[in-house]
Amino acid sequence: MRTQALCTSLSFKRLSLAAAVVSGVLASSVAHAGPFSAYIGATAGLAPSAQSCDGYADCDRVAAGAKLFGGWNVTPNVAAEVNYFYFGKTDSGANLANKASRAVSAKAVSLGMNWTIELFEVATSNVRLGVARVKNTADITNAAGALSHQTDQTTSPYLGLGMSFPFNRNLRMVMGYDFIQVPGGQNRNLHMLSGGFQGEF
C-alpha cells in the first residue's frame, strides 16, 4: 500500500527523471547545432552551351564561367547558401538566312541549401538545391550592322553537385557541376563545370 509520502517521492522522482531527459535533449540539440560557422568561395571553369545554333554557320559551344558563393552553417551538415553565377558569353556568326550574328550570355543569383556529406575523413561531397533568378541576354547584329538587345529574366530550379578537399582548418579546394533549368524554347538550360577554393571561418 502506497503512503502519501511514497507517492510524493515517486512523483518527485518521475518529475526529476523527465526534467533530466528534457535537459539532455536540449543540451544535445544545442551541441549538435554548433559550432555555427560561415564560408565564402569562388570557382572558375567551363560553361557548356546547350542552345542550338539556329541556322548560324558557326557558333561557340563552350564559354568561360565563374561562380561566387557564401553560406552559413545552420547545422554541421546543412548550410543556407547564396550563389552568383556568370555563365560567360557565346558568339554565333554568319546566319545563313540573313547574315546576322548573335552573342548570348547569362547571369544568375541563387538561394538555397548546401548539404555536405563527409567521405572517409578525407573529402566532402556537396549537394546543393535552390531557386535561381536568371538573366538571359542576346545581342543580335543584322547584316546592316544594326544592334538589337534582348533581355529576359526567369525563376528556375537549381542543382549543384560537387566535392571538396581540405588543405587546413580554414581552406579547402572545391570542384563541382552546377545546373539551372531555364524554361522556354531553344534549350537555354545552363551548365557549369568549375573548380576553386573555399575559405571557412
N, C-alpha and C positions, 0 to 999 in steps of 0.2 A: 504494500500500500504506500502510495506516494504522499509524503507530507508537503505542506506549503513551502517549507524551506528547500526540500528536494526539487520541487517543481521550479521554484525560483532559481535554484542553482543550475538546473538543466536548461532553463530558458536563457540564462546568462551565458552558459557555455555555447549554446546554439547561436546566440547573437554574436558572441566573440568570434566563433568559427566563421560565420557569414561575413563579419567585418574583415577578418583576416583574408578570406578568399577574394572579396571585392578589392581590398587594398593591393593584394598580389596581382590581380588582373590589371588594375590601373597602373601599377608600377611597371609591369612588363610591357604594357602598351606604350607608356612614355619611353621606356628604354628601347623598344622596337622602333619607335618613330624617330629616334635620334641616332647619331647627331645630324642635324639639318645642315646641308651644305649646298653651295651653288657652283656652277661651272659655266664657262664660255669657251667657244672654239671656232675654228674656221677650217674649211676644206676647199680644195680646188680640184678640177678634173674635167671629164668629158661629158657633154650633154648631147646624146644622140637625138636627131630629129626624126619624129615619126610621121611628119607630114609628107604628102605626096608632092611630086614636082609639078603637077597640074599643067602639063604641056610645056614646061620650060625645058630648054635643051640641056642645061646643066644646073645643078643645084647642090648646095652643101648638105651633107648628111650628118655631120658632127660639128658641134661648136664647143668652145671652151666655156666652162661654167664654174660657179663658185657658190659657197654657202657659208653664212654666218649663223651661229646658234648660241643660245644660252638657256639654262634651266635651273630649277630649284627642286631639290630632292624633298618630296613630301613624305616618303618612306625610304628605307635603304635601297629599295629596288624600283621605285617609280618616281619619276620627276615630271613636273609641269614644265613644258618647253616651248620656246618660240624660235622660229627659223626664218631667215631671209635668204631667198634663192635668186640667183641670176643665171638663167639658162643660156646665156650667150645669144649670138645673132648668126643666122644662116642666110646666105645670099643665093638667089636664083636669077639667072640671066637668060636673055635672048629667047623670050617666049615665041614659039613657032608661029603663033597666030598674029600677034600684034607687036612683036619685038620689044615687049616690056620687060623690065627687070623688077625683082622684089627682094626686100630684106625683111626677115621676120625675127622678132625677139620676144622674150617672155621673162617676167619677174614675178615673184610670189612671196607672200608672207603667210606662214602657217602657225597655228596654235594647237597644241595637243599634249600628248603624254609620251614619255620615253621609258620603256620597260627594259631593265637591264638584268641579264642572267649571267652569273659567274661561271666560267668554264675552267675547271681543273686548277683554280687559283693562278692561272697564267693569263687568261684572256677573258673578255666580257662581251657577250653578244647583246645587241640592241634591237628592239622592235619599237618603231615609232608609229603612232596613229594620231591623226588630227584632221583639221579642216584648214584649207588654204584659200587665200584670196589671190587670184591670178590676174595679172595684167598682160594681155597679148597685144603686140604692136606690129603692124605691117606697113612698110613704106614701099609704095609702088611707083616706079618711074616709067612713063609711057614712051612711045617711040619719039615723040616731040620733045622729051626731056622734062615734061611737067611731073611734079611730085605730088602724090596723094598720100595722106597719112590716115591710117585706120587703127583705132584702138577699141578694145572691148575688155570687160572685166567679168570674171566668173568666180563662183564659190564652189570649190571642189574638194573631194576627199583626198587625203594624203597618207602615204605609206612609206616607211623607211626601214631598211634592214641593214645591219652593219656589225662590225666587230671593233674592239679596241684593245690595246696592249699597253700596260703601264710602264713608264720609264722610271718614275719615282712616285712619291706620295701625291704630288701636285700636278704631274704632267703625264699625259698618255697620248699615244698615236691612235688615230681613228681612221676608219675607212668604211665606205658603205654605198648603198644604192638607194636612191630616192625616186619615188614615182608619184605623180599627181595626175589624176584622171580628169581631163578637161572636156566638158560636154560640147556638143556641136559637131559639125561635119569636118572633113579633111583630116581626121585623126590627129588632133592637136595635143594628145597626151604628152606629158613632159617626163623626161628621164634624166638621171644624173648618176654617174659613177665618179666618186671623188675620194680623196684622202687628205689628211691634215693632222692637226693637233688640238687637244683639249686641255685647258687649264682648270684645276679644281681648287676651291678654297672654302 
